[in-house]
């Protein structure tokens, strides 16, 4: 047991320096190895931390990339919707203009028809008035002609009646003389 360095009471006995150096070098080596292992573990932890930070940075870069991509897509979608809305508005405006143009054309055609009908009825009324005036003139001429013929016939009948009267008076006066 003296080689192990423990005495009867179980405590280490002060051994020679060589034994102590060998034992101390084993413990020292163990501590050195433990320290080296701790340093390795610290370096591994630091490397993992750096990797995690790097992965976090990569993750942040990916998140930023995805955010920018999402923003770009959202902006493109909004632009597309805005363009579609503008296209619909433009199509609606063109359709309204077309309806307005057609309505105006129909209204103008109706106005032209109305004016044409008014003109036709005015011309018809004027033609009727001319016809009535011509008929009135013709009737007036016929009446005048009839009146003139009547007066001529009346004058002839008077003349004949005078002549007969004169003849009758001559006959009567001849008979009275006879």
Helices and strands as residue ranges (DSSP letters): H 17-177
